[in-house]
Amino acid sequence: MVKVRRAIAHALDRKGLIAHLLRGQATAAPGLLFPQHWAYEPQVVTFPFDPERARRLLDEAGHPVRKGGVRFALTFKATTGELSRAIAEAIQFQLAQVGIRVEIRSYEWGTFYADIKSGNFQLYVLTWVGIADPDYYQYVFHSDSLPPLGANRGYYRNSEVDRLLL
């Protein structure tokens, strides 16, 4: 599963998304904390846009290209907003280049956000605004912060991370 997540990260051209969809009005952050933040860690691992590496990782993870050039399919939940749909469509296109088929499903905001908060999703995009305190990582990544108690919507569990966050 780690190789699949890394492959997806390498398959996404974040700089291209920012340039074309956000008209260059954003900066790609390597993590939750942006480079100008006082607690930013410059040695954080990044995943540069590299579709060939993404394909290799998917092969290594046991997801070869099958009939029709598809390895597997995922569902992307989006709101009905124009930007949300545009981001979903761009990601759909980029992941298709490495053999991942993405089905986009749009929902009105209340239904969309209820699904995200409950962890009922495979892919989605939301923005994080105003993260000033690194304690936010506990809310987002600690094992005790699974929905509905916190924002660990990816159900990440790692005892070492839990220890470091407390």
Secondary structure, DSSP 8 states (H G I E B T S, - for coil): -HHHHHHHHHH--HHHHHHHHSTT-----SSSS-TTSTT--TT-------HHHHHHHHHHTT----GGG-SEEEEEEEESSHHHHHHHHHHHHHHHTTTEEEEEEEE-HHHHHHHHHHT--SEE---------TTHHHHHH-GGG-TTTSS-TT----HHHHHHH-
